[in-house]
């Protein structure tokens, strides 16, 4: 019976939240971007761009140039008494946004009348925020005014919300309104940031060096030179300035602007477009700060690290950690700690090497979980064999050999339904080192293997994953597209394209990360210097309600579970199997202990070194003590531990 054919774990969907962040445009203009951040600030996808003074929202905008900002004024903006605004493509009058209540609109009108009575013109109001640099300050004042107005309108409209909706809509409206209110502190912080930026600009710092000479008529550029950046007259004088020159202080530009850009955009766009700071700011130090931020936010310090060297290497590391940091924290860190306890890793942290890091394009060619593992898998080994991820092309001879071995092992599994034969089979596997990995893992798929894999990081619908064979060490496995799962398959509802379903040797895992954890425990468990031993074993019966509850419970007291489905179970069994890891996934764990549930049997395994005692239970006190509460909760303590 192959020990590794029993395991899996379901990956929860990644949650994201929306945050509004400022970004500085190229020509001195200011634009607001709505960024969607992951909880660890690792996956940042732009969804909406709004720009002032027009307040137009455009989907999927990659850049907002000075020319685009000028042309967008037709969408709205201040035009004296005929002031209009455009929101989400809908033009509305000066009474306010289309979604505002009458009370909110009335509040806005009162503010306008108050300004007129006090003799304040728009420029007078703006001067309170920024006193220099012409058009830039005018736009900053507009942004500041907008932020203050939004906060005020939210307070004004709140009493009217619940009286304007149907009772059955109240729960969802309350939830959404709570999200709206939660952005107010962010808006307040943004308002303060705008004032800080305006303060620096109002000091009118000297223009950057290397001013273009505008006294000469433009001519045909020399083939070996680059064209000078176009210039524009400053709003507060006739001296021309470089429109791409950054006039913000370096710390404000780095922390207040570039800090909110995904690392790939900070490199490709901001680094190349800014002539004043450019490469001097988006450098090795900038990348190291981003890397350290990703490691800290995902609690990966001491688990994963990078070689602290050149910029190209840093940029790849930063991209990999920002894309995969959350997955590393939620699932892959458990595997890394298990691998360390089984001595598959020489030492932590794992240091990502330049040669192993793919480009952004190559990174996206694999499902995210596989791409993350590929970045460090070569650092692991089992009995002298590298555990690097390899893609397997069609190999008919190997497929036939693997299938024959699978058939032999399936025959052994058929005997596992009998209580006594199951005991002998498990003991034999332990004595022989857990089975033959190369023989036990074949293509594992129904249909042709080696089909090109184009898995992308998606929304969990599985459209980017194809059936593709891979190999880690001597273990082969196949990625399973969502379309390959039957309509009633229990893994369809939890399918995650970033961490797809895996088939290996007749067993189906709900995710690649579950496959990794299960393979450590059931296949890579006999590393030199590691002794994984069975503490106890008891036959409960597949129909026992206590056994079924422990086998199918969604969670087990916060412990990690690895589930699997045997596609060819013995007669009378549904094929469901489970590992419950009670020790070994925490950073300070030095041993591993887990309960194995298969074919109505419950056994306890551990890497703990035996101590003095009369019975096996007394030889392994740590493993027994951590497993006992789990078994007791389901009424199985005496049955399993005696």
ABEGO torsion letter per residue (X at the ends): XBAAABEEBBBBBBBBBBBBBBBBBAAGBBBBBBBBBBAAGABBBBABBBBOAAGBBBBGBABBBAAAAAAAAAAEEBBEAABBBBBGGBBBBAAEBAABBAAAAAAAAAAAAAAAAAGBBAAAAAAAABABGEAAAAAAAAAAAAAAAAAAAAAAAAAAAAAABBAAAAAAAAAAAAAAAAAAAAAAAAAAAAAAAAAAAAAGBBBBBGBBBAABBBBBBBAABBBBBBBBBBAAEABBBBAABBABBAAAAAAAAAAABBAAAAAAAAAAABAAAEAAABBAAAAAAAAAAAAAAAGABGABBBBBBBAAAAAAAAAAAAAAAAAAAAAAAAAAAAAAAAGABABOBBBBBAAABBBAAAAAABBAAAAAAAAAAAABBBGGBBABBBBBBBBAAAAAAAAAAAAAAAAAAAAAABAAAAAAAAAAAAAAGGEBAAAABBAGBBEBBGBBBABBBBAGAGAABBBBBBBBEABBBBBBBAAABBAABAAAAABBAABBBBBBGGBBBABAAAAAAAAAAAAAAABBGBBBBBABBBBAEAABAAAAAAAABABBGGBBBBBBBBABBBBGBAGBBBBBBABGABAABABBBBBBBBGGBBBBBBABBBBBEABAAAABAAAAAAAAAAAAAAGAAAAAAX
